[in-house]
Amino acid sequence: MTNPPLTDEELERYARHIVLPEIGGPGQQKLKRARVLVIGAGGLGAPVLEYLAAAGVGTLGVIDDDTVSLSNLQRQVIHGGDTIGMAKTDSAAAAIMRINPNVTVESHRLRLTKVNAPALVASYDVVVDGSDNFETRYAVADACASEKKPLVTAAVGRFDGSVTVLKPFETGADGKRNPSYRDLFPEAPPEGLVPSCAVAGIVGALTGVVGTLQAMEAIKLITGIGEPLIGRLLLYDGLTARFDTIRYKAV
């Protein structure tokens, strides 16, 4: 596919990317051409959408079936007081346009399920999962595996979070299949074991840390730079300001 040319305005907007040898003009053109689907416009999805929009990702798909509420604003920084009651997809789209009018937003105001997930992820290059429940996470991961789309998935607790990248449809340097989400989490925990943030609480800035890490992984996947978190689960403890990495393999 022919790389889309960068306009003079884009050359200035993305100048700090373009001077990076690892990205440069060709990498920025890859970002412009990319289609990224973001599951959820909440705590994790907010920084993902903001940074991918600012980075110049050409098309951002946003899936969310919720509306903005006052209690969201403590962490879901893509929304504001003036968008309370608005569909999160519409609120997010308006914010993205303010950040970067060059980005095309495709809004999907619905709940992702194992039935509609394959068709939704099929038309995107990379998927970023910012959902808050295991049912959606498994549906997204299974769809991405079947449609051969790289997935950046994350989860957050009260003060901690985790991020990993999944490409189970490819093999690693050792010739073995990359692990899947079900290799990492064979089954969901019993209902009620992992309380929601509404019950347990969560520090707003935590979602910013973890969501921004997701955005970074997506940029790496699109531009082909660095080493994505494939087969590695990055753990962040906000209370101790500590990062740890756990390696995992296909079963």
SULZINOR-V478362 format. One record per residue. N is the residue number from 1. NEAR is the number of other ideal C-beta (glycine too) atoms within 8 Angstrom. Layout:
{{N/NEAR} {N/NEAR}}
This chain:
{{1/3} {2/3} {3/9} {4/8} {5/5} {6/10} {7/6} {8/5} {9/6} {10/12} {11/10} {12/7} {13/9} {14/13} {15/8} {16/6} {17/13} {18/11} {19/6} {20/9} {21/4} {22/8} {23/10} {24/11} {25/7} {26/7} {27/14} {28/15} {29/12} {30/12} {31/16} {32/14} {33/9} {34/12} {35/10} {36/16} {37/12} {38/16} {39/13} {40/12} {41/16} {42/15} {43/14} {44/14} {45/19} {46/18} {47/15} {48/16} {49/16} {50/13} {51/11} {52/15} {53/13} {54/8} {55/11} {56/15} {57/14} {58/12} {59/12} {60/14} {61/14} {62/16} {63/13} {64/14} {65/6} {66/7} {67/7} {68/14} {69/7} {70/6} {71/6} {72/10} {73/12} {74/6} {75/15} {76/15} {77/10} {78/13} {79/16} {80/7} {81/6} {82/4} {83/11} {84/10} {85/6} {86/10} {87/11} {88/15} {89/13} {90/11} {91/15} {92/18} {93/11} {94/9} {95/13} {96/15} {97/10} {98/5} {99/9} {100/10} {101/4} {102/8} {103/14} {104/6} {105/12} {106/8} {107/11} {108/10} {109/8} {110/7} {111/5} {112/12} {113/7} {114/7} {115/4} {116/8} {117/13} {118/9} {119/7} {120/14} {121/14} {122/8} {123/6} {124/13} {125/8} {126/15} {127/15} {128/17} {129/14} {130/16} {131/10} {132/9} {133/6} {134/9} {135/7} {136/13} {137/13} {138/12} {139/12} {140/17} {141/15} {142/12} {143/14} {144/14} {145/12} {146/7} {147/9} {148/6} {149/12} {150/12} {151/15} {152/17} {153/14} {154/15} {155/7} {156/13} {157/8} {158/9} {159/8} {160/12} {161/14} {162/12} {163/15} {164/13} {165/13} {166/16} {167/10} {168/12} {169/6} {170/7} {171/7} {172/10} {173/3} {174/5} {175/5} {176/8} {177/8} {178/14} {179/12} {180/11} {181/14} {182/9} {183/11} {184/9} {185/7} {186/5} {187/4} {188/7} {189/7} {190/5} {191/4} {192/5} {193/5} {194/5} {195/5} {196/6} {197/10} {198/5} {199/6} {200/9} {201/6} {202/12} {203/9} {204/10} {205/8} {206/16} {207/17} {208/12} {209/11} {210/15} {211/16} {212/11} {213/12} {214/16} {215/14} {216/9} {217/13} {218/15} {219/12} {220/12} {221/12} {222/13} {223/11} {224/7} {225/8} {226/5} {227/4} {228/10} {229/12} {230/10} {231/9} {232/10} {233/12} {234/12} {235/11} {236/14} {237/11} {238/12} {239/6} {240/5} {241/5} {242/6} {243/7} {244/7} {245/8} {246/7} {247/7} {248/9} {249/8} {250/9} {251/5}}
